[in-house]
Amino acid sequence: MPEPLINLLSLDEPQMGALVRSLGWPSYRARQILRWLYRHRVRDIEKMTDLSLHDRTTLAAIATVQRSSCRTVLSSQDGTRKLLLTLADGMAVESVLIPDEDRLTLCVSTQVGCLLDCTFCLTGTLGLRRSLKTHEIIDQVLTAYEHVEKADQQITNLVFMGMGEPLANYEALEAAIMIITNKSWGLGWSPRRLVVSTAGLASRLEKVAALGVNIAISLNATTEAQRQLLMPAASRIASLQSLLMTCRHVSTLARRRVTFEYVLLAGINDQPADAQRLIALLQHLPCKVNLIPFNEFPGSRFRRPPDTDVLRFQTLLRQGGLDVFVRKSRGQDVLSACGQLGNLSTAVATTPLVLTASESRC
């Protein structure tokens, strides 16, 4: 059997250097190839025109540029676009482009399904199929670039808030961030324009803070019992108190605010007593709070609170001294809002679902 072709996108800089040396080429060829992959986003070795024809033929005999295929783009009435990508093994993953005035944010997935079982999240019902490899995370960004360039647009922000728990796939996440922020041959992003969201894997928060990116914590509860009910797996990994203690340490270490995301569930965690407990928990912690009225999906037992309850909750938090915002509604008609990514993509592609008004985390 012939040896399988090497996927160049799966190689980091040292591995690319080793490949170049094995071919007897000068070391600078490694960065040339990496620039073609990430700066120019080529899908074909033949297009690497600063390599000689002989070198391109040699490289193509042992390697390829294997990208996912974007089989469907679902467009929302509000301009949000959900990209459905098919991976090499046939599994699918979703990313979302969210427009907001002068910003265009890409919401990136890190797993097929999710390790965690947050009860208000459609993705969590899938279970974990597998974690994405570094190049599969990056490929979502490269594919989105190609998509928006057709419309003469530019992505301004990246958020790792799609399918999966980013910190449960930390090594691949870190490697992807290093490529995205690499100024020499990578995508050249500032870490300040990246947000990593977690359901609360406290032990890895310090590591991700060291990357210079922004951190968002999915909190959603003000008591241990409530957190165990809403986020069973996350609560077993880190208690509410240990999570908040780590957040205080990380905020001091990184010298920046932590963002807390709080999904409002009607009659569950949206009462005045919940607001008062949240104020007490976050006192003296440099932070801001994003309130996310629940994005409904078929089969869920939860409901979105009335707007009056959302505004009451926001007012109470502001009166308690917290910096708090309510997220705008984005993409709910194509199931691309917070907690809606997952196994209904095929159904939506054929029969779009119109849901109640809701706000988006992504």
SULCORKA-V209997 format. One record per helix or strand. SS is the DSSP state (alpha for helix, beta for strand). FROM is the first residue (numbers start at 0). TO is the last residue. If there is no record, write none. Layout:
# SULCORKA-V209997
ss:SS from:FROM to:TO
ss:SS from:FROM to:TO
This chain:
# SULCORKA-V209997
ss:beta from:5 to:6
ss:alpha from:7 to:9
ss:alpha from:12 to:21
ss:alpha from:27 to:37
ss:alpha from:44 to:46
ss:alpha from:52 to:61
ss:beta from:62 to:63
ss:beta from:68 to:74
ss:beta from:80 to:85
ss:beta from:91 to:99
ss:beta from:102 to:106
ss:beta from:110 to:112
ss:alpha from:122 to:125
ss:beta from:127 to:130
ss:alpha from:133 to:148
ss:beta from:156 to:159
ss:alpha from:165 to:180
ss:alpha from:190 to:192
ss:beta from:193 to:197
ss:alpha from:201 to:208
ss:beta from:213 to:217
ss:alpha from:223 to:229
ss:alpha from:231 to:236
ss:alpha from:239 to:253
ss:beta from:257 to:263
ss:alpha from:271 to:281
ss:beta from:286 to:292
ss:alpha from:306 to:318
ss:beta from:323 to:325
ss:alpha from:331 to:333
ss:alpha from:344 to:349
